[in-house]
Amino acid sequence: MKYYAGLDVSQQTTSICIIDEEGKTVAERKVASCPEAISEALEPFAVTRAGLETGPLSVWLWNGLKERGVPIVCMDARHANAALKMMPAKTDRNDAIGLAQIVRTGWCKSVHVKSTASHEARALLATRSQFVRIRCDLENQIRGVLRTFGILFGKRVGGFAKRAEEIIDGELDASPTIQAVVEALMRARANILEQIRHLEAKVRLIARQNKVVRRLMSVPGVGVITALGFAATIERA
């Protein structure tokens, strides 16, 4: 006898419905939304296939269940929702039943779920990008504050920090308040730069361990950020 399972996932709990190959309900469970609890609930039935919808927890649950040997598929939520609308009432229990029937019949659009490593790389790059934007905002804020008082930042040999030190030590002597403001902004900028350097070191480490990224970097003009971003986004299914 083959069994199929539908998983209706919410943040705290997951409703599970297990049906046989004729579509009859065999068991229903409600467990914590974590791979361990779900796999334990499915284990006695040795399900042929289990399915959940795309959602905030789907990546974590899909990867966790896959590691535990559960034959799991991730369904496009829009396609699944079209079928679930035929249920008499929308509840977690009814949605789990509907998802189980969809999995049994195969009437679903399965989506590719990226690996944990790909999501880690994407999170790393997104955080670095956010920090770079913050650094630019801080630099623009410093320039704007100084311009209000007739001090043009301009460009000097030695970079942004060197020019800021010159202004703080010289042109801001007469204004302790603005001096304190610029010093605070520069400290924030230094902290952000430190975090950017830390994340970029992680990016280079991942790149060295990934042959696809190294191959992409062999293309003229393609650096480590672009190569890793491409590899993490266009992952081989």
Phi and psi restraints in degrees (value plus and minus 20) as a CYANA .aco file:
   2 LYS   PHI    -116.2   -76.2
   2 LYS   PSI     123.6   163.6
   3 TYR   PHI    -144.9  -104.9
   3 TYR   PSI     127.7   167.7
   4 TYR   PHI    -150.6  -110.6
   4 TYR   PSI     127.1   167.1
   5 ALA   PHI    -148.5  -108.5
   5 ALA   PSI     118.4   158.4
   6 GLY   PHI    -131.8   -91.8
   6 GLY   PSI     113.9   153.9
   7 LEU   PHI    -138.1   -98.1
   7 LEU   PSI      92.0   132.0
   8 ASP   PHI    -118.0   -78.0
   8 ASP   PSI      87.9   127.9
   9 VAL   PHI    -117.6   -77.6
   9 VAL   PSI     112.0   152.0
  10 SER   PHI    -144.0  -104.0
  10 SER   PSI     157.6   197.6
  11 GLN   PHI     -83.1   -43.1
  11 GLN   PSI     -58.1   -18.1
  12 GLN   PHI    -117.9   -77.9
  12 GLN   PSI     -64.1   -24.1
  13 THR   PHI    -151.3  -111.3
  13 THR   PSI     140.5   180.5
  14 THR   PHI    -146.0  -106.0
  14 THR   PSI     105.6   145.6
  15 SER   PHI    -107.3   -67.3
  15 SER   PSI     109.2   149.2
  16 ILE   PHI    -137.6   -97.6
  16 ILE   PSI     112.2   152.2
  17 CYS   PHI    -144.8  -104.8
  17 CYS   PSI     108.8   148.8
  18 ILE   PHI    -134.8   -94.8
  18 ILE   PSI     107.3   147.3
  19 ILE   PHI    -144.6  -104.6
  19 ILE   PSI     141.2   181.2
  20 ASP   PHI    -111.7   -71.7
  20 ASP   PSI    -195.7  -155.7
  21 GLU   PHI     -91.0   -51.0
  21 GLU   PSI     -30.5     9.5
  22 GLU   PHI    -115.3   -75.3
  22 GLU   PSI     -22.7    17.3
  23 GLY   PHI      71.6   111.6
  23 GLY   PSI     -13.0    27.0
  24 LYS   PHI    -105.4   -65.4
  24 LYS   PSI     118.8   158.8
  25 THR   PHI     -90.3   -50.3
  25 THR   PSI     105.9   145.9
  26 VAL   PHI    -120.0   -80.0
  26 VAL   PSI     -60.8   -20.8
  27 ALA   PHI    -177.0  -137.0
  27 ALA   PSI     133.6   173.6
  28 GLU   PHI    -154.6  -114.6
  28 GLU   PSI     118.9   158.9
  29 ARG   PHI    -159.0  -119.0
  29 ARG   PSI     137.0   177.0
  30 LYS   PHI    -152.1  -112.1
  30 LYS   PSI      97.8   137.8
  31 VAL   PHI    -150.3  -110.3
  31 VAL   PSI     152.1   192.1
  32 ALA   PHI     -85.7   -45.7
  32 ALA   PSI     126.9   166.9
  33 SER   PHI     -99.5   -59.5
  33 SER   PSI      56.6    96.6
  34 CYS   PHI    -169.9  -129.9
  34 CYS   PSI     130.9   170.9
  35 PRO   PHI     -77.4   -37.4
  35 PRO   PSI     -58.2   -18.2
  36 GLU   PHI     -81.8   -41.8
  36 GLU   PSI     -69.5   -29.5
  37 ALA   PHI     -86.9   -46.9
  37 ALA   PSI     -59.7   -19.7
  38 ILE   PHI     -88.0   -48.0
  38 ILE   PSI     -64.8   -24.8
  39 SER   PHI     -84.2   -44.2
  39 SER   PSI     -56.1   -16.1
  40 GLU   PHI     -84.9   -44.9
  40 GLU   PSI     -58.0   -18.0
  41 ALA   PHI     -89.6   -49.6
  41 ALA   PSI     -51.2   -11.2
  42 LEU   PHI    -106.2   -66.2
  42 LEU   PSI     -43.4    -3.4
  43 GLU   PHI     -74.5   -34.5
  43 GLU   PSI     -64.5   -24.5
  44 PRO   PHI     -82.5   -42.5
  44 PRO   PSI     -39.5     0.5
  45 PHE   PHI    -120.5   -80.5
  45 PHE   PSI     -30.6     9.4
  46 ALA   PHI      26.4    66.4
  46 ALA   PSI      38.3    78.3
  47 VAL   PHI     -81.3   -41.3
  47 VAL   PSI     123.6   163.6
  48 THR   PHI     -92.5   -52.5
  48 THR   PSI     -57.1   -17.1
  49 ARG   PHI    -178.3  -138.3
  49 ARG   PSI     120.5   160.5
  50 ALA   PHI    -144.1  -104.1
  50 ALA   PSI     132.1   172.1
  51 GLY   PHI    -159.9  -119.9
  51 GLY   PSI     124.4   164.4
  52 LEU   PHI    -155.6  -115.6
  52 LEU   PSI     143.5   183.5
  53 GLU   PHI    -109.5   -69.5
  53 GLU   PSI     139.0   179.0
  54 THR   PHI     -84.2   -44.2
  54 THR   PSI     120.5   160.5
  55 GLY   PHI    -197.8  -157.8
  55 GLY   PSI    -196.5  -156.5
  56 PRO   PHI     -78.3   -38.3
  56 PRO   PSI     -53.4   -13.4
  57 LEU   PHI    -122.1   -82.1
  57 LEU   PSI     -19.6    20.4
  58 SER   PHI     -85.0   -45.0
  58 SER   PSI     -58.3   -18.3
  59 VAL   PHI     -83.2   -43.2
  59 VAL   PSI     -69.1   -29.1
  60 TRP   PHI     -82.9   -42.9
  60 TRP   PSI     -66.8   -26.8
  61 LEU   PHI     -87.7   -47.7
  61 LEU   PSI     -62.3   -22.3
  62 TRP   PHI     -80.3   -40.3
  62 TRP   PSI     -69.0   -29.0
  63 ASN   PHI     -84.5   -44.5
  63 ASN   PSI     -61.3   -21.3
  64 GLY   PHI     -85.2   -45.2
  64 GLY   PSI     -60.9   -20.9
  65 LEU   PHI     -91.1   -51.1
  65 LEU   PSI     -57.0   -17.0
  66 LYS   PHI     -82.1   -42.1
  66 LYS   PSI     -61.1   -21.1
  67 GLU   PHI     -83.0   -43.0
  67 GLU   PSI     -47.7    -7.7
  68 ARG   PHI    -112.9   -72.9
  68 ARG   PSI      -9.5    30.5
  69 GLY   PHI      62.7   102.7
  69 GLY   PSI      -8.4    31.6
  70 VAL   PHI    -100.4   -60.4
  70 VAL   PSI     106.9   146.9
  71 PRO   PHI     -94.8   -54.8
  71 PRO   PSI      63.4   103.4
  72 ILE   PHI    -123.2   -83.2
  72 ILE   PSI     121.6   161.6
  73 VAL   PHI    -142.4  -102.4
  73 VAL   PSI     126.8   166.8
  74 CYS   PHI    -129.2   -89.2
  74 CYS   PSI     101.6   141.6
  75 MET   PHI    -119.7   -79.7
  75 MET   PSI     124.1   164.1
  76 ASP   PHI     -80.6   -40.6
  76 ASP   PSI     103.1   143.1
  77 ALA   PHI     -82.2   -42.2
  77 ALA   PSI     -53.9   -13.9
  78 ARG   PHI     -87.4   -47.4
  78 ARG   PSI     -61.6   -21.6
  79 HIS   PHI     -87.5   -47.5
  79 HIS   PSI     -62.9   -22.9
  80 ALA   PHI     -84.0   -44.0
  80 ALA   PSI     -59.1   -19.1
  81 ASN   PHI     -83.2   -43.2
  81 ASN   PSI     -53.9   -13.9
  82 ALA   PHI     -81.2   -41.2
  82 ALA   PSI     -57.1   -17.1
  83 ALA   PHI     -97.9   -57.9
  83 ALA   PSI     -57.4   -17.4
  84 LEU   PHI     -88.0   -48.0
  84 LEU   PSI     -40.1    -0.1
  85 LYS   PHI     -83.3   -43.3
  85 LYS   PSI     -40.0     0.0
  86 MET   PHI     -99.3   -59.3
  86 MET   PSI     -29.7    10.3
  87 MET   PHI     -89.4   -49.4
  87 MET   PSI     127.0   167.0
  88 PRO   PHI     -82.4   -42.4
  88 PRO   PSI     -53.5   -13.5
  89 ALA   PHI    -169.4  -129.4
  89 ALA   PSI     122.2   162.2
  90 LYS   PHI    -107.6   -67.6
  90 LYS   PSI      82.8   122.8
  91 THR   PHI    -152.8  -112.8
  91 THR   PSI     145.1   185.1
  92 ASP   PHI     -79.4   -39.4
  92 ASP   PSI     -59.9   -19.9
  93 ARG   PHI     -84.7   -44.7
  93 ARG   PSI     -67.4   -27.4
  94 ASN   PHI     -86.5   -46.5
  94 ASN   PSI     -56.0   -16.0
  95 ASP   PHI     -84.9   -44.9
  95 ASP   PSI     -59.2   -19.2
  96 ALA   PHI     -84.0   -44.0
  96 ALA   PSI     -60.0   -20.0
  97 ILE   PHI     -82.9   -42.9
  97 ILE   PSI     -66.2   -26.2
  98 GLY   PHI     -82.2   -42.2
  98 GLY   PSI     -61.8   -21.8
  99 LEU   PHI     -84.9   -44.9
  99 LEU   PSI     -57.1   -17.1
 100 ALA   PHI     -83.0   -43.0
 100 ALA   PSI     -61.1   -21.1
 101 GLN   PHI     -86.6   -46.6
 101 GLN   PSI     -58.2   -18.2
 102 ILE   PHI     -82.6   -42.6
 102 ILE   PSI     -63.7   -23.7
 103 VAL   PHI     -84.0   -44.0
 103 VAL   PSI     -60.3   -20.3
 104 ARG   PHI     -83.8   -43.8
 104 ARG   PSI     -64.3   -24.3
 105 THR   PHI    -101.1   -61.1
 105 THR   PSI     -37.9     2.1
 106 GLY   PHI      58.1    98.1
 106 GLY   PSI      -8.6    31.4
 107 TRP   PHI    -105.3   -65.3
 107 TRP   PSI      52.7    92.7
 108 CYS   PHI    -177.3  -137.3
 108 CYS   PSI     136.2   176.2
 109 LYS   PHI    -122.8   -82.8
 109 LYS   PSI      89.0   129.0
 110 SER   PHI     -99.0   -59.0
 110 SER   PSI     116.4   156.4
 111 VAL   PHI    -129.6   -89.6
 111 VAL   PSI     129.9   169.9
 112 HIS   PHI     -98.1   -58.1
 112 HIS   PSI     110.2   150.2
 113 VAL   PHI    -123.5   -83.5
 113 VAL   PSI     101.6   141.6
 114 LYS   PHI     -87.2   -47.2
 114 LYS   PSI     135.5   175.5
 115 SER   PHI     -89.7   -49.7
 115 SER   PSI     142.8   182.8
 116 THR   PHI     -79.5   -39.5
 116 THR   PSI     -58.4   -18.4
 117 ALA   PHI     -82.2   -42.2
 117 ALA   PSI     -59.7   -19.7
 118 SER   PHI     -86.0   -46.0
 118 SER   PSI     -62.1   -22.1
 119 HIS   PHI     -87.6   -47.6
 119 HIS   PSI     -54.6   -14.6
 120 GLU   PHI     -83.9   -43.9
 120 GLU   PSI     -63.1   -23.1
 121 ALA   PHI     -85.0   -45.0
 121 ALA   PSI     -61.0   -21.0
 122 ARG   PHI     -85.3   -45.3
 122 ARG   PSI     -60.2   -20.2
 123 ALA   PHI     -85.0   -45.0
 123 ALA   PSI     -59.4   -19.4
 124 LEU   PHI     -81.9   -41.9
 124 LEU   PSI     -67.5   -27.5
 125 LEU   PHI     -88.0   -48.0
 125 LEU   PSI     -58.5   -18.5
 126 ALA   PHI     -85.4   -45.4
 126 ALA   PSI     -59.9   -19.9
 127 THR   PHI     -88.1   -48.1
 127 THR   PSI     -61.7   -21.7
 128 ARG   PHI     -80.3   -40.3
 128 ARG   PSI     -63.7   -23.7
 129 SER   PHI     -81.5   -41.5
 129 SER   PSI     -59.1   -19.1
 130 GLN   PHI     -85.2   -45.2
 130 GLN   PSI     -61.8   -21.8
 131 PHE   PHI     -84.4   -44.4
 131 PHE   PSI     -58.1   -18.1
 132 VAL   PHI     -83.2   -43.2
 132 VAL   PSI     -61.0   -21.0
 133 ARG   PHI     -83.6   -43.6
 133 ARG   PSI     -59.8   -19.8
 134 ILE   PHI     -83.4   -43.4
 134 ILE   PSI     -62.3   -22.3
 135 ARG   PHI     -80.0   -40.0
 135 ARG   PSI     -64.1   -24.1
 136 CYS   PHI     -83.1   -43.1
 136 CYS   PSI     -60.4   -20.4
 137 ASP   PHI     -82.9   -42.9
 137 ASP   PSI     -61.6   -21.6
 138 LEU   PHI     -84.3   -44.3
 138 LEU   PSI     -61.9   -21.9
 139 GLU   PHI     -84.9   -44.9
 139 GLU   PSI     -61.1   -21.1
 140 ASN   PHI     -86.0   -46.0
 140 ASN   PSI     -55.6   -15.6
 141 GLN   PHI     -84.5   -44.5
 141 GLN   PSI     -61.7   -21.7
 142 ILE   PHI     -82.5   -42.5
 142 ILE   PSI     -66.7   -26.7
 143 ARG   PHI     -80.4   -40.4
 143 ARG   PSI     -62.4   -22.4
 144 GLY   PHI     -85.0   -45.0
 144 GLY   PSI     -63.2   -23.2
 145 VAL   PHI     -81.1   -41.1
 145 VAL   PSI     -65.9   -25.9
 146 LEU   PHI     -87.9   -47.9
 146 LEU   PSI     -57.3   -17.3
 147 ARG   PHI     -83.2   -43.2
 147 ARG   PSI     -54.0   -14.0
 148 THR   PHI     -79.2   -39.2
 148 THR   PSI     -50.0   -10.0
 149 PHE   PHI    -123.7   -83.7
 149 PHE   PSI       0.7    40.7
 150 GLY   PHI      57.6    97.6
 150 GLY   PSI      -5.3    34.7
 151 ILE   PHI    -124.7   -84.7
 151 ILE   PSI      94.8   134.8
 152 LEU   PHI    -111.9   -71.9
 152 LEU   PSI     106.6   146.6
 153 PHE   PHI     -87.1   -47.1
 153 PHE   PSI     -71.5   -31.5
 154 GLY   PHI      43.3    83.3
 154 GLY   PSI    -183.3  -143.3
 155 LYS   PHI    -145.4  -105.4
 155 LYS   PSI     120.3   160.3
 156 ARG   PHI    -156.5  -116.5
 156 ARG   PSI     136.3   176.3
 157 VAL   PHI     -84.4   -44.4
 157 VAL   PSI     111.5   151.5
 158 GLY   PHI      93.0   133.0
 158 GLY   PSI     -31.5     8.5
 159 GLY   PHI      71.6   111.6
 159 GLY   PSI    -193.5  -153.5
 160 PHE   PHI     -82.5   -42.5
 160 PHE   PSI     -68.0   -28.0
 161 ALA   PHI     -83.0   -43.0
 161 ALA   PSI     -60.4   -20.4
 162 LYS   PHI     -82.8   -42.8
 162 LYS   PSI     -64.6   -24.6
 163 ARG   PHI     -84.3   -44.3
 163 ARG   PSI     -58.8   -18.8
 164 ALA   PHI     -83.7   -43.7
 164 ALA   PSI     -59.7   -19.7
 165 GLU   PHI     -82.4   -42.4
 165 GLU   PSI     -60.7   -20.7
 166 GLU   PHI     -80.7   -40.7
 166 GLU   PSI     -62.7   -22.7
 167 ILE   PHI     -89.0   -49.0
 167 ILE   PSI     -63.6   -23.6
 168 ILE   PHI     -82.4   -42.4
 168 ILE   PSI     -63.6   -23.6
 169 ASP   PHI     -97.3   -57.3
 169 ASP   PSI     -40.5    -0.5
 170 GLY   PHI    -134.9   -94.9
 170 GLY   PSI     -95.2   -55.2
 171 GLU   PHI     -91.7   -51.7
 171 GLU   PSI     -33.4     6.6
 172 LEU   PHI    -123.6   -83.6
 172 LEU   PSI     -10.8    29.2
 173 ASP   PHI     -77.9   -37.9
 173 ASP   PSI     -54.1   -14.1
 174 ALA   PHI    -102.9   -62.9
 174 ALA   PSI     -24.9    15.1
 175 SER   PHI    -153.1  -113.1
 175 SER   PSI      64.5   104.5
 176 PRO   PHI     -79.1   -39.1
 176 PRO   PSI     -53.9   -13.9
 177 THR   PHI     -85.4   -45.4
 177 THR   PSI     -70.7   -30.7
 178 ILE   PHI     -86.6   -46.6
 178 ILE   PSI     -53.6   -13.6
 179 GLN   PHI     -79.9   -39.9
 179 GLN   PSI     -63.5   -23.5
 180 ALA   PHI     -85.5   -45.5
 180 ALA   PSI     -58.0   -18.0
 181 VAL   PHI     -83.2   -43.2
 181 VAL   PSI     -68.7   -28.7
 182 VAL   PHI     -85.8   -45.8
 182 VAL   PSI     -59.2   -19.2
 183 GLU   PHI     -82.0   -42.0
 183 GLU   PSI     -60.9   -20.9
 184 ALA   PHI     -84.5   -44.5
 184 ALA   PSI     -62.1   -22.1
 185 LEU   PHI     -84.9   -44.9
 185 LEU   PSI     -57.9   -17.9
 186 MET   PHI     -88.9   -48.9
 186 MET   PSI     -55.8   -15.8
 187 ARG   PHI     -85.2   -45.2
 187 ARG   PSI     -61.2   -21.2
 188 ALA   PHI     -83.2   -43.2
 188 ALA   PSI     -61.9   -21.9
 189 ARG   PHI     -81.9   -41.9
 189 ARG   PSI     -61.9   -21.9
 190 ALA   PHI     -82.9   -42.9
 190 ALA   PSI     -60.1   -20.1
 191 ASN   PHI     -84.6   -44.6
 191 ASN   PSI     -62.5   -22.5
 192 ILE   PHI     -84.3   -44.3
 192 ILE   PSI     -62.2   -22.2
 193 LEU   PHI     -80.3   -40.3
 193 LEU   PSI     -58.4   -18.4
 194 GLU   PHI     -83.3   -43.3
 194 GLU   PSI     -62.1   -22.1
 195 GLN   PHI     -87.0   -47.0
 195 GLN   PSI     -58.4   -18.4
 196 ILE   PHI     -82.3   -42.3
 196 ILE   PSI     -64.4   -24.4
 197 ARG   PHI     -82.6   -42.6
 197 ARG   PSI     -59.0   -19.0
 198 HIS   PHI     -83.4   -43.4
 198 HIS   PSI     -65.2   -25.2
 199 LEU   PHI     -88.2   -48.2
 199 LEU   PSI     -57.4   -17.4
 200 GLU   PHI     -86.2   -46.2
 200 GLU   PSI     -51.4   -11.4
 201 ALA   PHI     -85.3   -45.3
 201 ALA   PSI     -58.5   -18.5
 202 LYS   PHI     -85.6   -45.6
 202 LYS   PSI     -59.5   -19.5
 203 VAL   PHI     -80.9   -40.9
 203 VAL   PSI     -65.8   -25.8
 204 ARG   PHI     -84.4   -44.4
 204 ARG   PSI     -56.8   -16.8
 205 LEU   PHI     -83.9   -43.9
 205 LEU   PSI     -66.0   -26.0
 206 ILE   PHI     -83.0   -43.0
 206 ILE   PSI     -60.7   -20.7
 207 ALA   PHI     -82.0   -42.0
 207 ALA   PSI     -60.5   -20.5
 208 ARG   PHI     -84.6   -44.6
 208 ARG   PSI     -47.7    -7.7
 209 GLN   PHI    -112.2   -72.2
 209 GLN   PSI     -22.6    17.4
 210 ASN   PHI    -135.3   -95.3
 210 ASN   PSI      92.2   132.2
 211 LYS   PHI     -87.7   -47.7
 211 LYS   PSI     -50.9   -10.9
 212 VAL   PHI     -86.1   -46.1
 212 VAL   PSI     -63.2   -23.2
 213 VAL   PHI     -83.8   -43.8
 213 VAL   PSI     -62.9   -22.9
 214 ARG   PHI     -82.2   -42.2
 214 ARG   PSI     -57.9   -17.9
 215 ARG   PHI     -87.2   -47.2
 215 ARG   PSI     -61.4   -21.4
 216 LEU   PHI     -83.6   -43.6
 216 LEU   PSI     -55.5   -15.5
 217 MET   PHI     -90.5   -50.5
 217 MET   PSI     -33.4     6.6
 218 SER   PHI     -94.8   -54.8
 218 SER   PSI     -32.1     7.9
 219 VAL   PHI     -97.1   -57.1
 219 VAL   PSI     109.5   149.5
 220 PRO   PHI     -76.3   -36.3
 220 PRO   PSI     111.0   151.0
 221 GLY   PHI      69.4   109.4
 221 GLY   PSI     -26.3    13.7
 222 VAL   PHI    -118.9   -78.9
 222 VAL   PSI      96.8   136.8
 223 GLY   PHI    -117.8   -77.8
 223 GLY   PSI    -196.3  -156.3
 224 VAL   PHI     -86.3   -46.3
 224 VAL   PSI     -57.5   -17.5
 225 ILE   PHI     -85.3   -45.3
 225 ILE   PSI     -68.8   -28.8
 226 THR   PHI     -83.5   -43.5
 226 THR   PSI     -63.9   -23.9
 227 ALA   PHI     -83.9   -43.9
 227 ALA   PSI     -66.4   -26.4
 228 LEU   PHI     -87.7   -47.7
 228 LEU   PSI     -59.6   -19.6
 229 GLY   PHI     -81.2   -41.2
 229 GLY   PSI     -62.7   -22.7
 230 PHE   PHI     -85.3   -45.3
 230 PHE   PSI     -66.9   -26.9
 231 ALA   PHI     -83.5   -43.5
 231 ALA   PSI     -57.4   -17.4
 232 ALA   PHI     -94.7   -54.7
 232 ALA   PSI     -47.7    -7.7
 233 THR   PHI    -106.6   -66.6
 233 THR   PSI     -67.2   -27.2
 234 ILE   PHI    -117.0   -77.0
 234 ILE   PSI      51.9    91.9
 235 GLU   PHI    -101.6   -61.6
 235 GLU   PSI     123.3   163.3
 236 ARG   PHI     -87.7   -47.7
 236 ARG   PSI     109.7   149.7
